[in-house]
Amino acid sequence: MKKAGEFMSDKQLIRGTAILSASIFISKILGLIYIFPFTAIVGQGGLALYSYGYIPYTILLSLSTIGIPLAVSKFVAKYNALGDYKTGQRLFRSGLVVMSIMGFITFIILFLLAQPIAGLVVDPENLQGNSMDDVVFTIRMVSVALLIVPIMSLIRGYFQGFQSMGPTAVSQVIEQIIRIAFILVLTYLIIEVWNGELGTAVGFATFGAFVGAVGGLAVLLVYWAKRRQSIQQQVDESTTESGKPLKELYKELLSYSVPIAIVGLAIPLYQLVDMLTFNQAMFSNGYDQQTAEMYFGAFTQAAHKLIMIPVAIATAMSLTILPTVTNAYTNKDDERVQRYITQTYQIILFLSIPAALGLMLLSDSVYGALFGVGHTELVIGSDMIRNYAPVAVLFCIFAVTSSLLQGINRQKYAVIALVSGLLFKAVFNYFFVLWFGAAGAPYATGTGYAVAVGVNIWAIGKFAPYKYNFLVKRLLLIGMFAAVMGAVVYGVRTGAEQFLTLDSRLNAGVILGASVLAGAAVYLFLGLRSGLAGQILGHRFRFLEKKKRVREEG
């Protein structure tokens, strides 16, 4: 029987986790929505320039923190549970110094590398498209955020170690709102009101990362001021102290955080390869820089944002099962391990396959409805979405299989998988673009991820151990339902296009809406009628379990 205090603690933890999940979802939705008006202001060339700054920034941000904030939250919670609040505070104070130093070092590195990076991604002699000066300015503007973001991440981790998710949740949403408002207002003013240069507008857009971080940090400091006294009281009342030297604590931290940080770098590293090789390969194919950058912007921003929607939903719904996988594996319960892994795979396949197929079939109406129907932009944007959409399934599988490997304490194989896939991408990306045109970049990404997923699947089968026989049957059934859905979507889209042309956002929206509704209705009907939806998602949606029971009783 739990004590009242323990029960309240569990309730607070569940509530805090829900709040944090909601804030992450809100931040991701905001991060998707703003790209539509931003694209309308700066165009696909502006999106390319934005990527030139953000891709190296994301990588250096991950390297500056190397997963330490997440690990700190875990270790603070661990020592707090032992009544040792002093060790957590000691680690936090040391971490602030470390994160400050790492942030400053990575800021200097990115600031100084701006010129060499610019020389690699654009033609210094081009008269169209983004200039080297534009790229240098953009990279240096975003680099300033590295001075603040690592520190902010650590403070969030420390609060989470106390099972306090509110500060992280509120600061994330405020940071995102301030960043997006800054980006949209300033780019609009610079281009539309002040008739400024595109390079200036996009450079200040990337500076929004710093402005948003200042807002997020301010929120955290307010929370800190309110809670500092109570935290210090807990520290003063510590019942024990480990006395471990910081060197030993950091060694333990890094053993846990580094594999997570490396796997989390997967997509940014793939995008870095594209950034360094895509334009050069397009130049070799006879494209001018302006056209190459339109393809690159559509690929790395517009198309990428869209395909990450099913990825985010599928992985979020499946990753909650992973703690149970860890528990079953630790207790050597092979039957439960098999069942939970199968459930995880089924969720991501059931959701991601039809979503990817839908994006492929509706790529032109999706792009037209969300980004506009300018002829050249529509052709380029829809082409990149159509070729990139299938990779969403591989993104989902890689994210979940890497987490599964972490759950069974084999995370080093996830790192091996990432390196294997990335090596393929790095070696063949230039040639794929040379052979297949702009579509070669998503093809190379997809093949690289297929290699990585293959390694992960092999490792799970070897060390779990896991048998894939039943999953193959389920995959065939999901594939059949998706094919029927695809035929319906194609039929509705073709019929709608007999009456509506893609010459306005309204028409594109109508075609898109009708096709999506018809496809979703058919897929859901097949899933419910067969009982597949209830078996896969019934633990989340009660009405699906009810349908399953009624069918079985009948």
C-alpha positions in Angstrom: 0.0 0.0 0.0 1.5 3.4 -1.0 1.7 6.2 1.5 -0.3 9.4 0.7 2.9 11.3 -0.1 4.1 8.6 -2.5 0.7 8.6 -4.2 0.8 12.3 -4.7 4.4 12.1 -5.9 3.3 9.6 -8.6 0.3 11.8 -9.6 2.7 14.8 -9.8 5.1 12.8 -12.0 2.3 11.7 -14.4 0.9 15.3 -14.5 4.4 16.7 -15.1 5.2 14.2 -17.9 1.8 15.1 -19.6 2.6 18.8 -19.3 6.1 18.3 -20.8 4.7 16.1 -23.6 2.1 18.8 -24.4 4.7 21.5 -24.5 6.9 19.5 -26.9 3.9 18.9 -29.1 2.9 22.6 -29.1 6.5 23.6 -29.9 6.7 21.2 -32.8 3.4 22.4 -34.2 4.5 26.0 -34.0 7.8 25.0 -35.6 5.8 23.6 -38.5 3.2 26.3 -38.9 5.6 29.2 -39.1 7.4 27.8 -42.1 4.4 28.5 -44.3 4.4 32.3 -43.9 8.1 32.3 -43.7 8.4 30.6 -47.1 5.9 33.1 -48.5 8.2 36.0 -47.4 11.7 34.6 -48.3 10.9 31.9 -51.0 12.8 28.6 -51.5 16.1 30.4 -52.0 15.6 32.0 -48.5 14.8 28.5 -47.1 18.1 27.3 -48.5 20.0 30.2 -46.9 18.2 29.5 -43.6 19.4 25.9 -43.8 23.0 26.9 -44.4 22.9 28.5 -40.9 20.7 26.2 -39.0 22.3 22.8 -40.0 25.8 23.4 -38.6 24.3 25.3 -35.6 22.2 22.2 -34.7 25.2 19.9 -34.9 27.4 22.1 -32.8 24.6 22.6 -30.3 24.4 18.9 -29.9 28.1 18.6 -29.6 28.3 21.4 -27.0 25.8 19.6 -24.7 26.6 16.0 -25.7 23.4 14.8 -23.9 24.5 16.1 -20.5 21.3 18.0 -19.7 19.2 14.9 -20.1 21.7 12.8 -18.2 21.8 15.4 -15.4 18.0 15.2 -15.0 18.4 11.4 -14.6 21.3 11.6 -12.1 19.8 14.4 -10.0 16.6 12.3 -9.7 18.7 9.3 -8.7 20.6 11.1 -6.0 17.6 13.0 -4.8 15.8 9.7 -4.3 18.6 8.6 -2.1 18.3 11.7 0.0 21.5 13.1 -1.4 20.5 16.5 -2.7 24.1 17.9 -2.3 25.6 15.7 -5.0 22.9 16.8 -7.5 23.6 20.4 -6.6 27.3 19.9 -7.0 26.8 18.4 -10.4 24.5 21.2 -11.4 26.9 23.9 -10.4 29.8 22.2 -12.1 27.6 21.6 -15.2 26.8 25.4 -15.5 30.6 26.0 -15.8 31.1 23.2 -18.3 28.1 24.2 -20.4 29.2 27.9 -20.4 32.7 26.9 -21.6 31.4 24.4 -24.2 28.9 27.0 -25.5 31.6 29.6 -25.8 34.0 27.2 -27.6 31.3 26.1 -30.1 30.3 29.7 -30.7 33.9 30.6 -31.6 34.2 27.5 -33.8 31.0 28.2 -35.8 31.7 31.9 -36.0 35.2 31.3 -37.5 34.1 28.4 -39.7 31.4 30.6 -41.4 33.7 31.7 -44.2 35.0 28.1 -45.1 31.5 26.7 -44.9 30.2 29.4 -47.2 32.9 28.5 -49.7 31.8 24.9 -49.8 28.1 25.5 -50.3 27.9 28.3 -52.8 29.8 29.4 -55.9 31.9 32.4 -55.0 31.5 33.8 -58.6 27.7 33.3 -58.9 25.6 36.2 -59.9 22.3 34.6 -58.9 21.1 33.0 -55.7 22.7 33.5 -52.3 26.2 35.1 -52.1 29.0 34.0 -49.8 28.5 37.1 -47.7 24.9 36.1 -47.2 25.9 32.7 -46.0 28.7 34.0 -43.7 26.3 36.5 -42.2 23.6 33.9 -41.6 25.9 31.4 -39.9 27.5 34.1 -37.7 24.1 35.4 -36.6 22.8 32.0 -35.5 26.1 31.1 -33.8 25.4 33.6 -31.0 22.7 31.3 -29.6 25.3 28.8 -28.6 26.3 31.1 -25.8 22.9 30.7 -24.1 21.1 27.5 -25.2 23.5 24.9 -23.5 23.1 26.7 -20.2 19.3 26.9 -20.6 19.2 23.2 -21.4 21.1 22.3 -18.2 18.8 24.3 -16.0 15.8 22.5 -17.6 17.5 19.2 -16.8 18.1 20.2 -13.2 14.4 21.1 -12.7 13.3 17.8 -14.3 15.6 16.0 -11.9 13.3 17.3 -9.1 10.3 15.9 -11.1 9.3 19.5 -11.9 8.4 19.6 -15.6 6.6 23.0 -15.5 9.7 25.2 -15.9 10.9 23.2 -19.0 7.4 23.1 -20.5 6.6 26.8 -20.1 10.1 28.0 -21.2 10.0 25.8 -24.3 6.7 27.2 -25.5 7.7 30.8 -24.7 11.1 30.3 -26.4 9.4 29.0 -29.5 6.7 31.8 -29.6 9.3 34.5 -29.2 11.6 33.0 -31.8 8.8 32.6 -34.4 7.3 36.1 -33.7 10.8 37.6 -34.1 11.4 35.7 -37.4 8.2 36.5 -39.1 7.9 40.1 -38.0 11.5 41.1 -38.7 11.7 39.3 -42.1 8.4 40.8 -43.2 9.6 44.3 -42.2 13.0 43.9 -43.8 11.7 42.6 -47.1 8.2 44.0 -47.5 8.4 47.3 -45.7 12.0 48.4 -45.7 12.8 46.8 -49.1 15.9 45.2 -47.6 18.0 42.3 -48.9 17.0 38.6 -48.6 20.4 37.8 -47.0 19.8 40.4 -44.3 16.3 39.1 -43.6 17.3 35.5 -43.3 20.4 36.3 -41.2 18.1 38.1 -38.7 15.7 35.1 -38.9 18.4 32.8 -37.7 19.3 35.3 -34.9 15.8 34.5 -33.7 17.3 31.4 -32.0 19.2 33.7 -29.7 16.3 36.0 -29.0 14.0 33.0 -28.3 16.7 31.5 -26.0 16.9 34.8 -24.0 13.1 34.5 -23.5 13.3 30.9 -22.4 16.2 31.6 -20.1 14.3 34.5 -18.5 11.3 32.2 -17.7 13.7 29.6 -16.1 15.3 32.3 -14.0 11.9 33.4 -12.7 11.1 29.8 -11.7 14.6 29.6 -10.1 14.0 32.8 -8.0 10.7 31.3 -6.8 12.0 27.9 -5.9 15.6 28.6 -4.9 14.9 28.7 -1.2 13.0 25.4 -1.1 15.6 23.7 -3.2 18.4 24.9 -0.9 16.4 23.7 2.1 16.3 20.2 0.6 20.0 20.4 0.0 20.7 21.5 3.6 18.5 18.6 4.9 20.4 15.9 2.8 20.5 12.7 4.8 23.6 11.4 3.0 26.3 12.4 0.5 28.0 10.2 -2.0 31.3 12.1 -1.9 32.0 10.9 -5.5 34.6 13.1 -7.2 33.2 15.1 -10.2 35.5 13.2 -12.5 33.8 9.9 -11.6 30.3 11.5 -11.9 31.0 12.9 -15.4 32.4 9.6 -16.5 29.1 7.9 -15.5 27.2 10.8 -17.1 29.0 10.6 -20.4 28.7 6.8 -20.7 24.9 7.3 -20.7 24.6 10.5 -22.6 27.1 10.2 -25.5 25.3 7.4 -27.4 22.0 9.2 -27.0 23.5 12.5 -28.3 25.1 10.7 -31.2 21.9 9.0 -32.3 20.0 12.3 -31.9 22.4 13.8 -34.4 21.3 11.4 -37.2 19.1 13.8 -39.2 21.3 16.9 -38.8 24.4 14.9 -39.9 22.6 13.7 -43.0 21.5 17.2 -43.8 25.1 18.4 -43.3 26.2 15.9 -46.0 23.5 17.4 -48.3 24.6 20.9 -47.5 28.2 20.2 -48.5 27.5 18.1 -51.6 24.0 18.9 -53.0 24.8 22.2 -54.7 28.1 21.0 -56.2 26.4 18.0 -57.7 23.6 20.1 -59.1 26.2 22.5 -60.7 27.8 19.4 -62.3 24.4 18.5 -63.7 24.2 22.0 -65.4 21.9 23.7 -62.9 22.6 27.3 -61.9 23.0 28.2 -58.3 19.5 29.8 -58.0 17.7 26.7 -59.2 19.9 24.4 -57.1 19.2 26.4 -54.0 15.4 26.3 -54.7 15.6 22.5 -54.7 17.8 22.5 -51.6 15.5 24.8 -49.7 12.4 22.8 -50.7 14.2 19.6 -49.6 15.7 20.6 -46.3 13.0 22.8 -45.0 9.5 22.5 -46.7 9.5 18.8 -47.5 11.4 17.9 -44.4 9.0 19.7 -42.1 6.1 17.9 -43.7 7.4 14.4 -43.5 8.4 14.9 -39.9 4.7 15.2 -38.9 4.0 11.4 -39.3 7.4 10.7 -37.8 6.7 12.8 -34.7 3.3 11.3 -34.2 4.3 7.6 -34.8 7.4 7.8 -32.6 5.6 9.7 -29.8 2.9 7.0 -29.7 5.4 4.1 -29.7 8.2 5.4 -27.5 6.0 5.3 -24.4 6.1 1.5 -24.6 9.9 1.4 -24.3 10.1 1.6 -20.4 8.1 -1.6 -20.4 10.6 -3.2 -22.8 13.4 -2.3 -20.5 11.6 -3.7 -17.5 10.8 -7.0 -19.3 14.3 -7.4 -20.6 15.8 -6.7 -17.1 13.5 -9.4 -15.6 14.5 -11.8 -18.5 10.8 -12.1 -19.5 11.4 -13.0 -23.2 7.7 -13.4 -23.9 6.9 -9.9 -22.8 9.9 -8.5 -24.6 8.6 -10.1 -27.8 5.1 -8.8 -27.3 6.2 -5.2 -26.5 8.7 -4.9 -29.3 6.0 -6.2 -31.7 3.5 -3.7 -30.4 6.1 -0.9 -30.9 6.9 -1.9 -34.5 3.2 -2.3 -35.4 2.3 1.2 -34.2 5.0 3.0 -36.3 4.2 0.9 -39.4 0.4 1.3 -39.0 0.7 5.1 -38.8 3.7 5.9 -40.9 3.1 3.8 -44.1 -0.3 5.3 -45.0 1.0 8.8 -44.1 4.0 8.5 -46.3 2.0 7.1 -49.2 -0.5 9.9 -48.9 2.2 12.5 -49.0 3.6 10.9 -52.2 0.3 10.8 -54.0 -0.8 14.3 -52.9 2.6 16.1 -53.0 1.4 18.7 -55.5 -1.8 19.6 -53.6 0.0 19.5 -50.2 2.6 21.9 -51.4 0.1 24.1 -53.2 -2.2 24.4 -50.3 0.5 25.1 -47.7 3.2 27.0 -49.6 1.6 28.5 -52.7 1.0 27.6 -56.3 3.7 29.5 -58.1 4.6 27.2 -61.1 8.3 26.7 -60.6 8.1 26.5 -56.8 5.1 24.1 -57.1 7.0 21.8 -59.5 10.2 21.8 -57.3 8.4 21.5 -54.0 6.0 18.7 -54.9 8.9 16.8 -56.6 11.0 16.9 -53.4 8.0 15.9 -51.2 7.1 13.0 -53.4 10.6 11.6 -53.4 11.3 12.3 -49.7 8.0 11.0 -48.3 8.9 7.3 -48.2 12.0 8.1 -46.1 9.6 9.1 -43.2 8.9 5.4 -42.6 12.7 4.7 -42.2 13.0 7.8 -39.9 10.3 6.3 -37.6 11.8 2.8 -37.6 15.4 4.1 -36.9 14.3 6.3 -34.0 12.3 3.5 -32.4 14.8 0.7 -33.0 17.6 2.9 -31.6 15.5 3.5 -28.5 14.8 -0.3 -28.2 18.5 -1.0 -28.3 18.9 1.5 -25.5 16.2 -0.3 -23.6 18.1 -3.6 -23.8 21.4 -1.9 -23.0 22.9 -2.3 -26.5 23.0 1.3 -27.5 26.5 1.0 -29.1 24.9 -0.9 -32.0 22.6 2.1 -32.6 25.8 4.2 -32.9 27.3 1.6 -35.3 24.1 1.7 -37.4 24.2 5.5 -37.6 27.8 5.6 -38.6 27.2 2.9 -41.3 24.3 4.7 -42.8 26.0 8.1 -42.6 29.1 6.7 -44.4 26.9 5.5 -47.2 25.2 8.9 -47.5 28.6 10.7 -47.4 30.2 8.5 -50.0 27.3 8.3 -52.5 25.2 11.4 -52.0 27.1 13.4 -54.7 26.9 10.6 -57.2 23.2 10.0 -56.5 22.4 13.6 -57.2 24.6 13.4 -60.3 22.7 10.3 -61.5 19.1 11.1 -60.4 19.1 14.8 -60.2 17.7 16.5 -57.1 15.8 13.4 -56.2 19.1 11.7 -55.6 19.5 13.4 -52.3 16.4 11.8 -50.7 17.3 8.5 -52.4 20.7 8.6 -50.7 19.2 9.5 -47.4 16.7 6.7 -47.7 19.3 4.1 -48.6 21.6 5.3 -45.8 18.7 5.0 -43.3 17.9 1.6 -44.7 21.4 0.4 -44.0 21.2 1.9 -40.4 17.8 0.3 -39.8 19.1 -3.1 -41.1 21.9 -3.0 -38.5 19.4 -2.1 -35.7 16.9 -4.8 -36.7 19.7 -7.4 -36.8 21.0 -6.3 -33.3 17.5 -6.4 -31.8 16.9 -9.9 -33.3 20.3 -11.1 -31.9 20.2 -9.6 -28.4 16.6 -9.4 -27.4 16.1 -12.1 -28.9 13.3 -11.2 -31.2 11.5 -13.2 -33.9 10.1 -11.3 -36.9 7.8 -14.0 -38.4 4.5 -12.5 -37.0 5.6 -8.9 -37.8 6.1 -9.8 -41.4 2.5 -11.0 -41.7 1.3 -7.8 -40.1 3.4 -5.7 -42.4 1.8 -7.4 -45.4 -1.7 -6.7 -44.0 -0.8 -3.1 -43.4 0.6 -2.8 -46.9 -2.6 -4.2 -48.4 -4.8 -1.7 -46.5 -2.4 1.1 -47.5 -2.6 0.1 -51.1 -6.4 0.2 -51.1 -6.3 3.6 -49.4 -3.8 4.8 -52.0 -6.1 3.7 -54.8 -9.0 5.6 -53.3 -6.8 8.7 -52.7 -5.6 8.6 -56.3 -9.1 8.2 -57.6 -10.5 11.1 -55.6 -7.6 13.3 -56.5 -7.9 12.5 -60.2 -11.7 13.1 -60.1 -11.3 16.4 -58.2 -8.7 17.6 -60.7 -11.3 17.2 -63.5 -13.2 20.2 -62.0 -10.4 22.1 -60.2 -7.0 23.1 -61.4 -4.0 23.8 -59.1 -3.9 27.5 -59.8 -4.9 28.7 -56.3 -4.4 27.7 -52.7 -8.1 27.2 -52.3 -8.4 24.7 -55.1 -5.3 22.8 -53.8 -6.8 22.8 -50.3 -10.1 21.4 -51.6 -8.4 18.6 -53.5 -6.2 17.9 -50.6 -9.0 17.8 -48.0 -11.3 15.6 -50.1 -8.5 13.1 -50.9 -7.3 12.9 -47.3 -10.8 12.5 -45.8 -11.6 9.7 -48.3 -8.3 7.9 -47.8 -8.4 8.2 -44.0 -12.0 6.9 -43.9 -11.1 3.9 -46.0 -8.0 3.0 -44.1 -9.8 3.4 -40.7 -12.7 1.3 -41.9 -10.4 -1.5 -43.0 -8.5 -1.3 -39.8 -11.6 -1.4 -37.6 -13.4 -4.1 -39.7 -10.4 -6.4 -39.6 -9.7 -5.7 -35.9 -6.2 -4.6 -36.8 -6.7 -1.1 -35.4 -8.0 -2.4 -32.1 -5.1 -4.9 -31.7 -2.5 -2.2 -32.5 -4.0 1.0 -30.9 -6.7 -0.4 -28.6 -4.6 0.2 -25.5 -4.6 3.9 -26.3 -8.1 4.3 -27.7 -10.9 2.6 -25.7 -13.4 2.7 -28.5 -11.1 0.5 -30.6 -10.9 -2.1 -27.9 -14.7 -2.0 -27.7 -15.0 -2.6 -31.4 -12.6 -5.5 -31.1 -14.6 -7.1 -28.2 -17.9 -6.7 -30.0 -16.5 -8.4 -33.1 -15.1 -11.3 -31.1 -18.4 -11.8 -29.2 -20.4 -11.7 -32.4 
